[in-house]
Amino acid sequence: TVDVRVQLIPDIIQAPMNTVCIEGGDCTLSCIAIGVPSPSIIYFHNGVQVEINDGIDFETSSSYDQTQVLLHFVNIQLSDAGEYHCQADNTLGSVSNGTDVSNNATLTVNSTASVNTSLS
């Protein structure tokens, strides 16, 4: 018998989308990539890698050839607004949806002060 293992360079099949959130609320961005072995995914905010902190967490689910990483914001702040993109990596290579700035997702955070003003 011959054991054949197909490997595939990563491909992002769902990049983060433009999203509008309210300051102080919760918000989520999603990135899905395929590849074999299953790729890891990292996010970038205005070109800087996003790290877990008090207000940011990641939720990862993966299978044999697909990975989804949700970027969760808890108590989102105005400073979280900006351009986001994701990058998928495996042993064969790396791919990013942010190589062209037009592919970046814009996260807009509306201040609660402006929301309250518009409601009055």
N, C-alpha and C positions, 0 to 999 in steps of 0.2 A: 504494500500500500504506500501511497504517496500522500504526505500531509502538506497541503497547499494553504498558505495563509495570505490572503490578499490584504494589502495595506493601502490606505488612501490618505492623501494629504488633506488637511482640514479645509472645510468650506463653510462659510457662515450662511445659513439658510434663512435665518430671521435675525436681522439687526435691530438694535434698540430704535424705537420710534419717537418722534416728537411728542412730548408730554407736558401738560400743564398741571401744576400742583399748587396747593394753598399752604403758605407758610405755617409751620406748626403741625401740619398733617402728615399722613403717611403716603408714600409714593413708591412705585416699582417700575423698573426697566427690565426688559427681557432680551436675552441673546441666546440663539440656538445654533449649534454648529454640528456638522457631521464629519466623520473621519475614522480611520482604523489605524492604530488604536484610537479609542474615543478621546477627543481633544479636551484639553483644559481651556478655560476661558478666563480672560482678565478684562477689566473695564478701565477706560481712561477718561478723565475729566479734564477738559481743556489741555490735553496732551500729557497729563500726569497720571500715573497709575493710581487707581482707587484702592485704598486700604480699608480694612474693617476698623471701625471706631465706634464710639457711643451711639452715633446716629445712623450708621451704615452697617448693613449685614448682607451676606450672600447666602442664597439657597441654591444648592446644586443637585441636579438629578441627571443620571447618565445611564446609558445602556451600552451595548456592544459597540455601536458606531455613532452614537448621538449624545450630545451634552447640552443641557439647558442650565444657564445660570441666571437667577433673578437677583437684581441689585435692589435691595429694600432700603428705603430711607424712612427712619422713624423720627418724627418731629423735624421735618425738613426745614432748612434755613435758606434765606436768600442767597447765602454764599454757595449753596449747592447748585444753583442755576448755572447753565453753561452748556458747552458742547460735550457729548458723550459718544464714545464708540467702544466696540469690543474687539478683542483679538483672540483667535483660537490657535492653540499650539498642540502638536504631537511630535513624535519622534521623526516624522518625515518633513516637518516644516511648520510654517506659521502663516496665517492670513489675518488681515484686519479690514474691517469695513471703514476704517478711518483714514485710509491712504489718500482718499479724495475728500476734502472738507465738505463737499456737498452731500456726502453719505453720512455725516455725523448727525446724531439726534440732538435736537435742542430741548433741554429741560428748562422750562420757565416756572419760576416760583413767584406766585402773586402774594404780595404782602397782605396780611389780615387787615391792616389799616385801610388799604384801598378797597378791599372787599366790603368791609363794614361801611365805608363812605358811600359806596355805590348802592348799598341796600337801604340807606336812609332817605 
